[in-house]
Amino acid sequence: MYASTFIFAKKQFDDEFHRLDQAIIKIARNIKGYVGEESWENPETGLISNVYYWESLEALHELMQHPTHKQAKASQNLWLNGYRVIISEIIHTYGDDQFPHPIATQHTPPTTGNTSTGAD
């Protein structure tokens, strides 16, 4: 499983930004391999973080290659004061499931490099 994190500093959003943003969300949700998303805002810095979760890199690349995503990326300087994209492989997730999360049901075993099945 993979996460694509888009962190950005907001400049000024207009109707075109909101149209493209909603279109990208809809496109992502319709890609086979999309798992979910969440957003965060840091009140101290004003930075916003959108995290999308994917079953595969192929699913993520499908969104990245979509013409609507490319259009938004080409126009980002109109709406943003900088951005950073982080693509991460999720090797383990766990929790007490006391609040909803896009990958709460996707518990993954830790990867230690040990190929033992535990039956030794």
N, C-alpha and C positions, 0 to 999 in steps of 0.2 A: 504494500500500500504506500501511497505517496501523498505528500501535502505540497501544495503550491501556495506560498504566502506572498501577498502583494501588500507592501507597506508604503504608504505615501503621505506626503504633506499636502494638505488641501490649499488650493489657491482660490478659485472661484468656480462654482458649478453653475452650469446653465441648462436649459432644456435639452440641448443636444447631449450633454454629458449624461443626464438622467435617462434619456432614451437609449443611448448606447449601453449604459450600465445595466438597465433592466433587460435589454436584448441579450447581453452576454450572460447574465444569470440564467435566463430561459434556455439559451443554447447549451450552457454547461449542464443544466439539470436534465437535458434530453440526450446527453452523450452516454452511451453504454460504458460503464466503468466509473461514472460519477457517483460518489458516496454521500457527500454533503458539504456544507459550508458553515462558517461562522465569521463574525466580524468583531473587532475590538477597537476601541479608541483610547489613547493614552491622554488623560486630562492634563497632565503636566506638559507634554510636548505638543499635543494636538495631532500627533501621528495617528493614522487609521490603518488597521491591518485587516485584510480580508484573507481568510484561509479556506481553500478548496481542498477536499479530500478525494483521492482517485484510487481505483483498484490497480491501475497500470500507468506507466509513462505514455503508452500509446493513447490512452484516453485523454490525458493532459495535453499531449501534442495535438490532438484533434481540436481542442479548444484554441490552442495557441495559433494554429494555422487557419482558423476560421476567418473569413474576410471581415466580419464585424469586429472581432478582437483586433485584427491588424489595423483597422480604421481607428479604433479607440487608441491604440498604442501610438499611431502616427500623430494623433492630436493631443497627446497627454500634456504637452507643455502649455496648452490653453487652460487647463484645469488644475494642474499639479505644480507644486513647488519642490519637486524631486520625488523619486520613488526607488524602491529596491524590491526585487523579486528573489525569493528563496525557494528552491525546490529541494525537498527533503524526503528521504525514504524513512518510513515509519517502521522501526524494528520491534517496538514493543509499546503496548498501551494497556493500562489497567486503571481501576478506580473502584469506588464503592457504589457507583450508579445511582447516586442520590439526586442527580440533576441530569436533564437530557443533554446529550452531546452527539454530534453527527456520527462518530465512530464508537460510541459506547458499547455497541453490541459486536464490535469487531476486535475483540480481545486477541492479541497476538502473543505467542510465546516468546520469551527472551531469546535472542540469538547470542550464543556464547562461543560459537566455533566448535563446541563439543557435539559430536554426532551421536552420543549415547542416547538410547531410547529410555533410559531410566530402569531398564530391566536387568542391568548388570548386577 
